[in-house]
Structure formats: C-alpha cells, structure tokens
C-alpha cells in the first residue's frame, strides 16, 4: 500500500479524528499514486495516522476511512460500517418509512450517501475513491437490506470536482418511477429518478414537524422554495386557512398538487415563480402572513460563493420579515455548510435592523437524526434552521 507523509503539524488534527488531508498538507508519497488508491497516512516522522484513499487532483486529496491500525480498508470494513449505520437508524424509531441510511463522513464512510424510500435504496457516490468501492457497497446493501431495487443518483458538480463520470440509473432489482412514503400523518409521492437530491428532502423531517407548532387554525401561511410542499402540507394539515407554496419548478409543484390530493387536503395555492420576484411583489402589495417559511437551495457550493450567498439570504430575510405579521413567525433555513450558524444569525440580524423590526428566536433545528454530524468535522453540520417571532 502506498505510504504518504503529511507536513509537520498536520498530524494534530488527524489525531483529533479530522478525516481530510488537503493537497498542500502532503509532504510526499512513497510512490506516485493514482486516483482511488488506498494509502497509509503517516506523520512527518513516519508514525501511523490512518488508512484512506487518495485523489491527487482534488483539493481534498485524501479522505481517511479508518484511524485504527488493525482496521485497514476492506470489503469487511465497508459492510461493518453500513451495518452499524443501519443499527443506529433502527434505534431512532423514526416516524417514517423513508430515511438516510448512510450519511458520508457522518457514518465514517466518506463519499457515500444512501437513502431508503420504503423498499428501495438510492445511492450516491461523491468521491472517486468511494466510487471504486461501489461493488462492495452494493453487495452489502443487498445482503443487509434485501431491497426491491437500488437506484444510483449522480451529481454533475461533484463528479466534475472529483473527476469521474458515472452513468447512474438502476443498479439492482426494479425501482418504480414513483414511490409512496409516509412521514408522521402525511403521505408523499417521491420520484426517485427525476427528483431533486435522492428524491426528497429527508433532512428537513424534524423541521416540518416543528413548523406545525407555530401554525394555528385559520392562519395564513407562505412556503417559499416549497419543492413538493413538505412545509405547505404540514401547515395545511394543522388547519391553516390559506397556504401559498412557491417554487420555480413546474414538476415539483405538480407533485405537490398530487400530494395535496393524496392527503385529502385542498386550498393550497401553488405558484410557479422566482421566489425573489414573488417576495418583492407581495411586499409591494403590502401583504402579510402569520407564518412564513424560507428554505432556499444551497447558495454557496464553495467558499468563493459565500459573499453573494449572504447577500441573497439578506434580501430573503428582509422581505420575509416585512411579510410576517406582528406576532407571527418566520422560519429561515440554510443548507450550505459554508454558511455557519453565526453567519446566518448575523444576516437575519442585519435584515431586522434594516426592517426596523424586533425578532425573538423561539427555536432552532438542524438536519434530522438520521443525518448525524461529527463533532470534529464542522462541515458535516450543514443544515441550520432559525425560527423567529416577529414582534
């Protein structure tokens, strides 16, 4: 196995279980590595630090899979990690038949995402090294889950960063175009092949339940960037008299309409519009609502995009504050790990200052429990939600 030494000082964070080694932190290899090669990571003096895989072309050149000298990377280790992930989810007793089974670094399997929708598994390989272990992963999923089918999703941005092309599609068994899932007392249709991410935003399960606590029967509510209406349907189920759900995707809105009927609900106004434009229009019209949810996609895929992303969040928050009635509630989310909790709070505070409105934080949420994050890897805490009372 190829040996790699890191520069002096880098070993401290690795011994603290930080699993990434950036390209400038590498002192040298025992021989020229190829993408996906397994490596033994050592400190500058040669002491063992961990086992990982390498991609010399990527900024994160090495991802460590095991910090134990007696536990090298192998099929057995991959199976063990997936089994441990499954046992953890079983202990959660999630009120749904859809959940994240493997959450990349959060389950000590960097570069692997596995989501379960009823009897079907959806996988995503996000690194070249993990993609080389795909057969181990698929065999483990078949053995442990006995799924009816396995589908592979691809992310063009990740593939371009890591430098590999994967066709995606059906890997095992059969996967229908739509799968019916349930969450608490609501049912949703999920289009696995065409849906965003792996088909549904499973990480917002907790947030969708929390939002009900702020909705009273008869309330008028807004759901921006609604996708297939996760928040909108929950607000309507709680008894909101008026719900406007806004998204730019016609297919997502069509799915939302079908989910509304599926749950015996009616009266949600589904609006195909750019959320920024619609916010401005409502503000100009002097409209106001009891509960406003703003849950945009990631505006910052890298650090360079953060300044523009913060400006985008600032405008959304400013408009959202103006649209929330006194005594009403505004929920703001960020799903980019490049924007931390403090940065999000600062943006909201700045927007409140400009709007001349006092805000009270009444709750916070993060990704749900089946999306665990590692203390030593702040990047794994990516989803933040702030719930505010507008005074």
N, C-alpha and C positions, 0 to 999 in steps of 0.2 A: 504494500500500500504506500502511496506517495506520502512523504513527510513534509510538513510545512511549518516553518517557524514564523512567529509574529514578532513585531518590533517590541523593544523594551517598553514596559508599561501597559501594553495591551492586555497582557495576561490577567491583570487585576479584574477587569470587567468580565472576562471569560470565566474566571474562577467564581465570580458572582452570578454565574449562570446566564449571562447575556450571550445569545447564540449566534450573533452575526459578526463576521470579520470583514471589514471594508478593504478594498483593494490597496489603499495606501498603508494599511496596517500590516501588510505581509512583508516579512523580511526576505523570504526565499523559499523555494521548493527543492526537494531532493532530486526531482527531475521535472521536465516540462509537463504540466497537467493538461488534460483535455476536459472539455465541458462535461460535467456529470461524474467525474472521477471521485471515488471515495478517498478521503485524506485523513491522516492523523495530524491533529493540530498540537503543536508544542510551543512552549515559551522560548525566549531567545537562547536560554541555556540548554534547551532540549528536554525539559520536563513535560510530561503528558498533560494536555488540557482537555482533549475531547476528540470525537470522531465526527466528521462532517462530509459534505460533498461540495465540490468547487465549480464555479463558473468564472474563469479568468476575465471574461468580457463584461461581467456585470459589476456595478458599483459595490453591491453586497456580494463579495466574491466567494465567501464560504459561509455555509449555514450548518451549524453544529446540531447533530441529531442525538448524540449521546455524550454525556460528561463522565461516564463510568468506563474505566479501563477494561473491565471484564465484560463490557457490553458493546461490542462493535456493531456497525450497521449490518443487518442481515434480514432475510425474509422473516425469520422468527421474531426479530425485534419489531418489525413493522406490524406483524399480526398481533403481537402483545400490546402494542400501543393502541391499535384500533379496538381491541377487546377491552382495554382499560377505559377508553373513551365511551364505549357502549355501556359498560357497567356504571359509569358516572351518570350518564343520561337516564338510565333506569332508576337511579336513586332520586332524581329530581322530581319524578311524578308530574311531569308537565301536563297541563290540561289541553292536550292537542295530540293529533296523530302525525304531526309534522315537526321536525326538529333538526338542529345541526348536530351531526354525529362527530365530525372531526373539524376542529377549528384551527388548522395550521399550527403555528407556534403555541397556541393556547392548549393544544393537546400533544405537544412535543413532536409534532410531525410537520416541520416547516415545509410550506409549498403544497399542502394538501387540504382541500375543502371537500367535505362530504355532507350533503343534506339528505334527509329522509322525508319523503312525502308518501304517507300510508305504506304501501308495499314496494315502493320504488326508491332507488338511490340515485342521487345526482352527484357526480364527482367533478372536481376542477383541479387540474394540476397547474400550479402557478410558478413553478421553477423548473429549470432544465433538469436538475438533479433528481427531484421527486418524480418528474415525468419518466426518467429512466427506470424507476421502480414501479411503474404502473401495473405491471403484471402481478407483482406481489400484492399490491393494493386491491386489485380486482378479485384475485383469488381469495384474499382474506374477507372481503365483503360478502362474497358468495357463500363462503364457509360459515361466517358468523351470523349473517342476516337471512340467508336464503331468500333474497328478494325476487320479486316477479320480473324485475328488469333493472338495468343500470344504464344511465344516460350520462354522457360527458358534455359539459359546457366548456366553452373556451372564452378567453378574454384577450382580444387582439392587442390591447395595450400591454398587458403582462407578457404575452408571447413575444412582442417586439422588444421589450426590455431584456428578456431572458434569452432571446434568440432561438426560438423553436416554433415550429408550426405543427399544430395538432388538428386533425380534421373534426374531432368531436362527434357527437351523434350516439347512436345505440352501440353499447358495448356488450350487453348481455340480456337475454330474455326478450321481453316486449315492454315497451313504455307507451301508453296511450298519449294522444295529443293533450288531453286534459285529465287531471286527477282531482278528485274531490277530497278536500281536507277539512278538518274542523278545529276550531280554536275557541275554548270556553263554550258559549252558547251560539256561536256563529259558524256558518259553513262558507268555504271559499273554493272557487274553481282555480286551479293552477295550470297554466300552460307551460310545461317543462321545456319543450324545445324552443319556444319563442319568447318566454317570459324573461323579465329582467333578472339579473343575478342568476340564481339557480331556479327561479320561478316565482319566488315570493320573498317578502322581507321578514324572515323569521326572527331577526334580531330585535324587531320592534314589538314582539308579543307582549312584553311587560308594559310598554308604553301605551299600547292600545287598551289595556285594562285600566291603567291609571287614568287615562283621559275621561273615562266614564265617571270618575269621582267628581269631576268639575262640571258635569252636564246635568242640568235639572230639566224635568219635563216641561216642554214649551219653549226651551231655549232656541236661539238662532245661532247656527254654527258654520264655520268655514274650515275646509280642509284643503290646504294648498300642496301641490305636488302629490296628489292623492293616490296615484297609481290605480290599483283596482279597488280603492275605497276602504282600506283597513280601518282608518280612523273614522271616516264618514259613516260606515255601517255601525260601528260601535256607538257613535253619538246618536244615530237614529234609533238604535236598539234601546238606548237609555231614555228615549222619549223626546228628543229634540223635535220641535215643530218644523224647523227649516234647516236644511243642511245643503250647502253649496260645496261641491267637490270639483277641484280644478286641476287639470293636467294637460300637457301638450300632446300626449299620445292618444290617438283615437282608439287604438286597440286596447289600451289599458282601461279607458273609460267604458268601452263596450263590455269588457269583462266585469267592470264594476256594476254596470246595469244588470247584468245577468246574476251577479252575486246578490244584488238587492232583491230581485225576484225570488231567488233561491231561498232567501231567509224570510220571505213573506213580508218584506218591508216595501214602502213606496214613498215618493215625495222628495227623494234626493235630486237636486238639480246638478246634472253632470255637465261641466263646462270645458270645452276644448279650447284652451287659450294659454298663451305665455303667462306664467304666474306673475312676473314682474308687471306686465302690462295690465293684467286684471286687477292687481293690488292698487295700482295707480288710479285706475278707473273708479274702483269702489271708493277710494279715498276722496277723489274729486267729487263724487256724488254725495259725500257725507254719510255714507252707510256706516253702521256699527253693529257688532255682534257680541253674543255672550261668551262664546269660546272660539278661539282662532288657533289653528294648528298649522305650523310652517315646518315642513320636513323635506328640505331640498336634497337633491343628489349631491355627491361629493363635488365641491367646487375646487378642491385642491388635491390633485393627484401627485403633486410633488411640492417641495419647499418653495420653489420659484413661483408657484401659483398662489401662495398664501396671501400676499397683499391684495391682489384682485379679488380673491375669495372673501376676504374680510370686508371689502367694500360692498360686495354682493350681499353678505349677511347683514351689514349695517342698513342697507336700503330695505331689505325684507323686514327687519325688526322694526325700523321706523314706521313703515306702512302698517305692519301688524299692530303696533301699539296704538296708532291712530284709529284703527278699525275695531279695537276692543272697547266695549262699553265700560264705564267706571264700575268697578266691582266684578268685571268679567275676567276671563282667564286667557292667557296667551302661552302656547307651548312652542318652543323653538328647539330644533334638533340640528346637530352636525354629525355627519358620518365620516368625516375625514380625520385620520389620526394626526395629520399635520396641523390641525387646529385644536389646541388643547382646551380644557375646561375654562382656564383663566382667560384665554383669548376670547372665547365665546362670551363669557360674562362681561368682559370689557366692551365688546361690541354692543351687547344689549344695553349696558350702562350708558354708553355714548349715545345710542339711539334714544334712550329715555330722556337724557339731558336735552337733546335737540327737540324732542316732542313735548318737553315740559310736563312729563308725567312721572308720578312716583310709582315704583314697582316693588312688589313684595314676592320674594321667592317662596313658593309653597311646596315645591317638590323637585327632585332631580331623579333621572334614571339613566341607565347605561344599557348596553346590549344585554339581552336576557341571559339566564344562567347557562344555557347550552352553548353560549359563545364566551367561554371563560377567557380571562386575560391573566398574563403572568406579571407578577409584581416587578420583576427585573427587566421587563420588556414593555416600557410605557406605550410603545406603538400598538400593542395588542388591545389597548383600551381606546377604541376608535369612535364609538357612538356615545354622544352626550345629549341629554335632553334636559332643558330648564323649563319649569312650569311657573308662570308668574301671574299674580293677581295685579291687575292694572287699577290703581287707586284713583 
